[in-house]
Amino acid sequence: MSATLDVRTPDGSTDGSVELPAEIFDVQANVALMHQVVTAQLAAARQGTHATKTRGQVSGGGKKPYRQKGTGNARQGSIRAPQFTGGGTVHGPQPRDYTQRTPKKMKAAALRGALSDRARAGQLHVVTHVVGGESPSTKAAKSAVRIWTEAKRVLVVLNRSEEANSWLSLRNLEHVHLIDPGQLNTYDVLVNDDVVFSKAAFERFVAGPVQGRSAKAAAVAASAEEAQQ
């Protein structure tokens, strides 16, 4: 059975409610799975461009520093050996790809678990809009967010193309992280204390990607049916 959540306005009043589908917002959180997905996401963000030079890549040191015998010192063949200052590095990091393969179903399951955890803790909010009027207002956006939640870090989910004023109003707030519903991920949900959806973004997220045939295939099928009629 789906739970409901009140939809709030910028002044804190209630304006209807939305249903929280149980298959998204009331599932058992798998901590190990969420950890694996978050670790993979953070690993994929690494550039992997680190590099050190071996003794064969360091310039200089072609001449033997001193004769082999008779000096009382250990024998040396080059001042670019690892034990010398300015010498090469042994087994140092080299460029590599840190990407881990994470199936889409695992990512989706981890995200559902994270959202369910926030919903059960009362840290999920749905609002009608962030700011009204024709122009952005960071002051109004900050006031609205503080009415909805006192959390130190807030994730706000907005349709970037449809809610441009709200996006511009919130982007300068240090404690707010903005994201489009199509980019919502487990890490951002967990690293922020509260999650705030605009109603439009919530409906888009719950609807999910188009299932079944592609839009092109559906259009071709519809055209064929019309031709037959």
Summary of the structure (lengths in Angstrom):
residues: 229
radius of gyration: 28.0
end to end distance: 42.1
largest distance: 103.5
contacts: 609
relative contact order: 0.15
helix: 37%
strand: 13%
